[in-house]
Amino acid sequence: MFFQISRIHPLFPLFKKGLKVGSHVYNTKIPVKVPNRTLTSKSLVREVNDIITSLKNLKFIQSTSTLKYLDDNELKNIPRKQGIFQLQNNDDVVKLIKFARRNGAIVRVMGAGHSVQEAIYSQNDNHINVTLGGELRKIHSMDEIGHVSVGAGCNLGIDPNNEESTLENSFNFQVDQKGYALPILGGISHQTIGGFLQTSTAGGSLKHTIADSLEEIEFINGKGEIVTLNKRKDEEMFNASVVSMGLFGIITRANFNLTKNYLVEGTETNHLFEQSVLVNEGGHYKKLLEALENTEYFHLNWFPQPNVKRTIEWRGKQVASGTIQEYNHPLKERGKSIMLAIIIGGISNFLKIDEYDETAKAIIGELLDQFIPVIYQLDDPIFRDKWYKILPNDDQADTAHLIKTSFTEMWFPLDKIDETMKILEKLFNEHPSYIGNFAVELYGAKKSPFWMSPSYGHHVFRVDSLWWAHNIGNPREFFEKYWEVLLPISGARLHWGKYKPEPGKMYGKHAFGIEYLRSRYPRLDDWLKIREEMDPDQIFVNDYWRKLFNIESK
């Protein structure tokens, strides 16, 4: 099969036109010198096999509940929408769990759907999928010193895929109106409280973690029992349960001790690689380590493609007051999002070429080198605004559609930063095609007391390999190239809600799965015993988690 214009990404023909963004007009006619030869792509057979494999993987992921349960009279009083039960209160949760036990059904909770689909839904034909609504989405109480109790289904910010999610009913907005704040948020705020906690989501900071504010959780286990755990009174069980991927039960409430609200002041700057914090100084990445350790909030987008080699460095700190200077995400303007989508859509075709040579490198380099400085042209790099508007800065980009990405998120002990960065640079220098058509994100996370947090016991350095959701190809195949070289690093762990390898493949001394996880999480066996106690009938265990944790069927 030949690489022809008829095959290229459907967005690529837009390069023929100029693009107007605000008052700027950008010329999108890219002058690239291409040798006079045919570019061969993967064979048609391989491409068809890729598609078939993807369909097989998706075939048993059921986003709606089994039909017979939707029509069951016993559950008639629980609202449902598009095949998903919307639990309104603890009584609904208890009723549904007891019903599922009697019928041997799997129960899975969908928060904002921000995790990989296999982790959220069931893969069999006897299942009940639920979301949390009603009382389980509300703030129940908030006192004058910042103690707040909230339903686990409440979104931190606005979930763009949920029409019931608004600024006014978001957790962040409501607590800010009362003068309070969380110390940290992730790069987006779509998530529910429960989903944020259960997958150990973290923002870019070695100074703050959600564990600093979380005081108590409530969940209903697989026996229909309401379990309340306080961080001081029930320390062991609390630290075991906060990050449990929905396998202990349905989390229904969380209590926080909030800080006074604050502004975040900082800068976002565009650098050539040799002027960035990623410069290797005598085998050490001192500037990167210093940025992580000495900056209250820090994350970096790295474009390591040949002929591009740029970084976008985001730094922030808490301030009590000041004149508001709104943060404007580089992709806030829809025109820029369209422009980037056109670029990475065009490059997507070259990622399918087996022989990724100087021609492909030249074309990709020309495209990105001309447009990344334009897209990330920051007229005023200084910002100062409310915490909930600044910390989840990617909320301003169209991450739900045009700039939607999938990714694998790898967490490494902070003292492995030199080893990790050297491996990445070597990988990119030897195999430029492994970089892909998007950025690699680098940031940190504070150590966590939660047993199954990837930052349990130590600060971490995190690497996100990003895959544009509209790319041609298989993201798992793309991420595999990173896993092969990075997962053997001692202490390497993975975000529970993002892409992970299929269990069974060797990474260093261990096969990924229960063997690998035991080598990374010292309390794993204790955690598995508690999981068995909390859910003896395995009603929360879908095939994905069963295989990963080697949970034997009953």
Backbone hydrogen bonds, N-H to C=O, Kabsch-Sander energy under -0.5 kcal/mol:
donor,donor_aa,acceptor,acceptor_aa,energy
3,F,39,L,-2.0
4,Q,2,F,-0.9
7,R,4,Q,-1.7
8,I,4,Q,-0.8
8,I,5,I,-0.7
12,F,9,H,-1.9
14,L,11,L,-1.6
15,F,12,F,-2.3
16,K,13,P,-2.0
17,K,14,L,-1.8
19,L,26,Y,-2.7
21,V,19,L,-0.5
21,V,24,H,-2.6
24,H,21,V,-2.4
26,Y,19,L,-3.3
28,T,26,Y,-0.7
30,I,28,T,-1.0
32,V,30,I,-1.2
34,V,32,V,-0.7
37,R,35,P,-1.8
40,T,38,T,-0.6
41,S,1,M,-1.1
42,K,352,K,-1.1
47,E,43,S,-2.1
48,V,44,L,-2.6
49,N,45,V,-2.5
50,D,46,R,-2.3
51,I,47,E,-2.0
52,I,48,V,-2.6
53,T,49,N,-2.7
54,S,50,D,-2.2
55,L,51,I,-2.4
56,K,52,I,-2.4
57,N,53,T,-2.3
58,L,54,S,-1.7
59,K,55,L,-1.7
60,F,56,K,-0.6
61,I,58,L,-1.7
62,Q,60,F,-0.9
62,Q,122,S,-1.8
63,S,61,I,-0.7
65,S,83,G,-3.3
66,T,127,H,-2.4
69,Y,66,T,-1.5
70,L,66,T,-1.2
71,D,67,L,-1.2
72,D,69,Y,-1.0
75,L,72,D,-1.0
76,K,73,N,-1.4
78,I,75,L,-1.8
81,K,84,I,-2.5
84,I,81,K,-1.5
85,F,129,N,-2.3
86,Q,79,P,-3.3
87,L,85,F,-0.8
87,L,131,T,-2.3
93,V,89,N,-1.7
94,V,90,N,-2.8
95,K,91,D,-2.5
96,L,92,D,-2.6
97,I,93,V,-2.5
98,K,94,V,-2.4
99,F,95,K,-2.1
100,A,96,L,-2.6
101,R,97,I,-2.2
102,R,98,K,-1.9
103,N,99,F,-1.6
104,G,100,A,-0.8
104,G,101,R,-0.7
105,A,100,A,-2.1
106,I,126,N,-2.1
107,V,539,I,-3.7
108,R,128,I,-1.9
110,M,130,V,-3.2
111,G,109,V,-0.6
116,V,497,G,-2.2
119,A,116,V,-1.0
120,I,116,V,-1.1
121,Y,117,Q,-2.5
122,S,62,Q,-0.5
128,I,106,I,-3.4
130,V,108,R,-2.5
131,T,85,F,-2.6
133,G,87,L,-3.6
133,G,131,T,-0.5
135,E,88,Q,-1.8
136,L,88,Q,-0.7
136,L,133,G,-2.2
137,R,134,G,-1.6
138,K,135,E,-0.9
140,H,138,K,-0.6
140,H,149,S,-2.5
141,S,149,S,-1.4
143,D,147,H,-2.2
146,G,143,D,-1.3
148,V,146,G,-0.6
148,V,256,F,-2.4
149,S,141,S,-2.5
150,V,254,A,-2.5
151,G,138,K,-3.0
152,A,252,T,-1.7
153,G,136,L,-2.9
154,C,151,G,-1.8
156,L,191,Q,-3.1
157,G,189,S,-3.0
159,D,157,G,-0.5
162,N,159,D,-2.0
163,E,161,N,-0.5
165,S,162,N,-1.8
166,T,164,E,-0.5
170,S,167,L,-1.2
171,F,155,N,-2.8
172,N,156,L,-2.4
174,Q,170,S,-1.9
175,V,171,F,-2.5
176,D,172,N,-2.0
177,Q,173,F,-2.1
178,K,174,Q,-0.8
179,G,176,D,-1.6
180,Y,175,V,-2.7
181,A,259,T,-2.1
193,I,154,C,-2.1
194,G,152,A,-2.9
196,F,192,T,-2.4
197,L,193,I,-2.1
198,Q,194,G,-2.9
199,T,195,G,-1.5
200,S,197,L,-1.3
201,T,196,F,-2.1
205,S,203,G,-1.3
205,S,444,G,-0.8
207,K,296,E,-0.6
212,D,209,T,-1.7
213,S,210,I,-1.2
214,L,210,I,-2.0
215,E,255,N,-3.2
216,E,255,N,-1.5
217,I,229,L,-2.2
218,E,253,R,-2.4
219,F,227,V,-2.5
220,I,250,I,-2.0
221,N,219,F,-0.6
221,N,225,E,-2.3
222,G,248,F,-0.7
222,G,534,M,-1.8
224,G,221,N,-2.0
227,V,219,F,-3.5
227,V,225,E,-0.6
228,T,226,I,-0.5
229,L,217,I,-2.7
231,K,215,E,-2.6
234,D,230,N,-2.5
235,E,232,R,-0.6
238,F,234,D,-3.1
239,N,235,E,-2.6
240,A,236,E,-1.6
241,S,237,M,-1.8
242,V,238,F,-1.9
244,S,242,V,-0.8
245,M,198,Q,-1.7
247,L,244,S,-2.8
250,I,220,I,-2.2
251,I,249,G,-0.7
252,T,218,E,-2.7
253,R,218,E,-1.6
254,A,150,V,-2.3
255,N,216,E,-2.9
256,F,148,V,-2.4
257,N,213,S,-2.7
258,L,146,G,-2.9
258,L,256,F,-0.7
259,T,181,A,-2.0
261,N,179,G,-2.1
263,L,319,V,-2.9
264,V,385,D,-3.0
265,E,263,L,-0.5
265,E,317,K,-2.8
266,G,383,F,-2.3
267,T,315,R,-1.7
268,E,381,P,-1.5
269,T,313,E,-2.4
271,H,311,T,-3.0
273,F,309,K,-2.5
275,Q,272,L,-1.9
276,S,273,F,-1.9
279,V,276,S,-0.9
281,E,279,V,-0.6
281,E,284,H,-3.3
282,G,280,N,-0.7
284,H,281,E,-1.0
286,K,284,H,-0.8
288,L,277,V,-0.7
289,L,285,Y,-2.3
290,E,286,K,-2.8
291,A,287,K,-2.2
292,L,288,L,-2.1
293,E,289,L,-2.5
294,N,290,E,-2.7
295,T,291,A,-1.2
297,Y,316,G,-2.0
298,F,204,G,-2.2
299,H,314,W,-1.9
300,L,442,L,-2.4
301,N,312,I,-2.5
302,W,300,L,-0.6
302,W,440,V,-2.9
303,F,301,N,-0.5
303,F,310,R,-3.2
308,V,305,Q,-2.1
309,K,305,Q,-1.4
310,R,303,F,-1.7
311,T,271,H,-2.5
312,I,301,N,-2.6
313,E,269,T,-2.7
313,E,311,T,-0.5
314,W,299,H,-2.8
314,W,312,I,-0.5
315,R,267,T,-2.7
315,R,313,E,-0.5
316,G,297,Y,-2.4
317,K,265,E,-1.9
319,V,263,L,-2.6
325,Q,384,R,-2.9
329,H,327,Y,-0.6
332,K,329,H,-2.4
336,K,333,E,-0.8
337,S,333,E,-1.6
338,I,334,R,-2.6
339,M,335,G,-2.3
340,L,336,K,-2.7
341,A,337,S,-2.5
342,I,338,I,-2.4
343,I,339,M,-2.2
344,I,340,L,-2.9
345,G,341,A,-2.0
346,G,342,I,-2.2
347,I,343,I,-2.3
348,S,344,I,-1.6
349,N,345,G,-0.6
349,N,346,G,-1.0
350,F,346,G,-0.5
350,F,347,I,-1.1
351,L,347,I,-1.0
351,L,348,S,-0.5
352,K,349,N,-1.3
353,I,350,F,-1.3
356,Y,354,D,-1.3
357,D,355,E,-1.4
361,K,357,D,-2.5
362,A,358,E,-2.5
363,I,359,T,-2.4
364,I,360,A,-2.7
365,G,361,K,-2.6
366,E,362,A,-2.5
367,L,363,I,-2.3
368,L,364,I,-2.5
369,D,365,G,-2.7
370,Q,366,E,-1.6
371,F,367,L,-1.4
372,I,368,L,-3.1
375,I,371,F,-3.4
376,Y,372,I,-2.7
377,Q,374,V,-1.5
378,L,376,Y,-0.9
379,D,377,Q,-0.9
383,F,266,G,-2.5
384,R,325,Q,-3.0
385,D,264,V,-1.7
387,W,262,Y,-1.6
389,K,386,K,-1.3
390,I,386,K,-1.5
391,L,387,W,-2.4
393,N,390,I,-0.6
393,N,391,L,-1.6
394,D,187,G,-1.9
395,D,392,P,-2.2
396,Q,393,N,-1.3
397,A,394,D,-1.0
399,T,397,A,-2.2
401,H,398,D,-1.1
403,I,398,D,-2.6
404,K,401,H,-1.4
406,S,467,W,-3.1
408,T,465,S,-1.4
410,M,408,T,-0.6
410,M,463,V,-2.8
411,W,493,R,-3.0
412,F,461,F,-2.6
414,L,459,H,-1.9
416,K,413,P,-2.7
417,I,414,L,-1.6
420,T,416,K,-2.7
421,M,417,I,-2.5
422,K,418,D,-2.3
423,I,419,E,-1.9
424,L,420,T,-2.2
425,E,421,M,-2.7
426,K,422,K,-2.3
427,L,423,I,-2.6
428,F,424,L,-2.6
429,N,425,E,-2.3
430,E,426,K,-2.2
431,H,427,L,-2.3
434,Y,431,H,-1.9
435,I,432,P,-1.4
436,G,432,P,-0.5
436,G,433,S,-0.6
440,V,302,W,-2.4
441,E,464,D,-2.0
442,L,300,L,-2.8
443,Y,462,R,-1.7
444,G,298,F,-0.6
445,A,460,V,-1.6
446,K,205,S,-1.1
446,K,208,H,-0.6
448,S,455,S,-2.4
451,W,239,N,-1.7
453,S,450,F,-1.9
456,Y,453,S,-2.1
457,G,448,S,-1.8
458,H,455,S,-1.1
460,V,445,A,-2.5
461,F,412,F,-3.0
462,R,443,Y,-4.0
463,V,410,M,-2.6
464,D,441,E,-2.8
465,S,408,T,-1.9
465,S,463,V,-0.6
466,L,439,A,-1.0
466,L,464,D,-0.6
467,W,406,S,-3.1
469,A,404,K,-2.9
471,N,468,W,-2.1
473,G,471,N,-0.5
478,F,474,N,-1.5
479,F,475,P,-2.8
480,E,476,R,-1.8
481,K,477,E,-0.6
481,K,478,F,-0.9
482,Y,479,F,-1.3
483,W,479,F,-2.4
484,E,480,E,-2.4
485,V,481,K,-0.6
485,V,482,Y,-0.6
486,L,482,Y,-2.4
487,L,483,W,-1.8
489,I,486,L,-1.5
492,A,489,I,-2.2
493,R,411,W,-2.6
495,H,409,E,-2.3
496,W,199,T,-0.7
498,K,495,H,-1.0
499,Y,407,F,-1.7
504,G,512,F,-3.0
505,K,502,E,-1.2
507,Y,510,H,-3.1
510,H,507,Y,-1.3
512,F,505,K,-3.5
516,Y,511,A,-1.3
517,L,513,G,-2.8
518,R,514,I,-2.2
519,S,515,E,-1.3
520,R,516,Y,-0.6
520,R,517,L,-1.0
521,Y,517,L,-2.7
524,L,521,Y,-1.8
527,W,523,R,-2.4
528,L,524,L,-2.6
529,K,525,D,-1.8
530,I,526,D,-1.8
531,R,527,W,-2.3
532,E,528,L,-2.0
533,E,529,K,-1.8
534,M,530,I,-2.7
535,D,531,R,-2.2
538,Q,535,D,-1.7
541,V,538,Q,-0.8
542,N,540,F,-0.8
546,R,542,N,-2.3
547,K,543,D,-2.3
548,L,544,Y,-1.8
549,F,545,W,-2.5
550,N,546,R,-0.6
551,I,546,R,-2.0
552,E,550,N,-0.6
